[in-house]
Amino acid sequence: MKNTGRYDTSGLIENQYEPGSNKQVLKNIPGIKSRQGISQIEARELLRVTNQMTEYYDRDHGFTAADICYMHHDWLGSIYEWAGHYRNVTMIKDNFPFAAPSLIPKLMDEFEKEILCRYTPCNFDSRYDVVTAIAVVHTELLLIHPFREGNGRIARLLAIIMALQARLPFLDFSYLKDQKKDEYFAAVRSGLERDYKSMEKIFNDVIYRSLKSYDEE
């Protein structure tokens, strides 16, 4: 049967569920059993770490794989034991397999050397170069999907910081909902062929809407 919701997984501790949660909530340090409860604490901690990281990383910072692990751990370290560590489970969404766990350390090393070193710090002069940089980094990180949970949110946090490096306003991703989710995921899949045009269009829209909101304040 086709998976149309959360991820299909198989693996180790990352695939354990909180007792009493009816396999709806991953095993977590606070012992939260409801999806609403875990979503609330994840959102609260993400807000905290977003405020922290946008201050911590300056305009001239070139990102590394270690930075990404650090952000993930700082966000989810009080919730999940595996926060900040590369996943050991296979992950598939809508029959689309992300990188095999055994390949993640090598892929993240290549991601750092070939992508992060090229596109960060994101202080390019032209908007076109900024959009390209954010789109490529975002797509490639999501294709690797290095963590058990929170890859999209970490990728968006990195995009926010890159935009701030380019002296753009805080990116607003709120319009990527409902039917836009399919467009977004299709743009990620296009990255397998090194085709980033769809993701560039998405970030052009995100930046346009973010600038508009900023000007209206």
BELMOZI-V734334 format. One record per residue. N is the residue number from 1. OMEGA is omega in whole degrees, 0 to 359 (999 if undefined). Layout:
N:OMEGA  N:OMEGA
//
This chain:
1:182  2:176  3:181  4:182  5:182  6:183  7:165  8:182  9:169  10:181  11:192  12:186  13:181  14:182  15:177  16:181  17:179  18:178  19:180  20:181  21:181  22:180  23:178  24:185  25:178  26:179  27:186  28:185  29:179  30:181  31:180  32:186  33:183  34:178  35:178  36:180  37:181  38:178  39:181  40:182  41:176  42:180  43:179  44:180  45:178  46:177  47:179  48:185  49:176  50:178  51:182  52:186  53:178  54:174  55:187  56:183  57:184  58:187  59:184  60:183  61:172  62:187  63:178  64:175  65:178  66:177  67:181  68:176  69:179  70:179  71:180  72:180  73:180  74:179  75:190  76:185  77:179  78:184  79:184  80:180  81:185  82:181  83:178  84:179  85:177  86:185  87:175  88:181  89:173  90:182  91:181  92:176  93:181  94:180  95:178  96:181  97:173  98:185  99:178  100:182  101:183  102:183  103:189  104:180  105:179  106:180  107:179  108:175  109:178  110:178  111:178  112:186  113:187  114:184  115:182  116:180  117:180  118:190  119:174  120:1  121:184  122:181  123:179  124:183  125:185  126:177  127:180  128:181  129:179  130:180  131:178  132:182  133:182  134:182  135:181  136:179  137:182  138:183  139:184  140:178  141:180  142:178  143:177  144:179  145:192  146:187  147:180  148:183  149:173  150:182  151:180  152:181  153:176  154:178  155:178  156:176  157:178  158:178  159:178  160:181  161:178  162:178  163:177  164:175  165:180  166:179  167:172  168:178  169:177  170:184  171:179  172:182  173:189  174:182  175:179  176:181  177:175  178:185  179:180  180:179  181:179  182:178  183:180  184:181  185:175  186:178  187:176  188:181  189:179  190:179  191:177  192:179  193:183  194:177  195:185  196:185  197:181  198:179  199:176  200:178  201:179  202:181  203:172  204:179  205:179  206:181  207:179  208:181  209:180  210:177  211:179  212:178  213:180  214:181  215:182  216:181  217:999
//
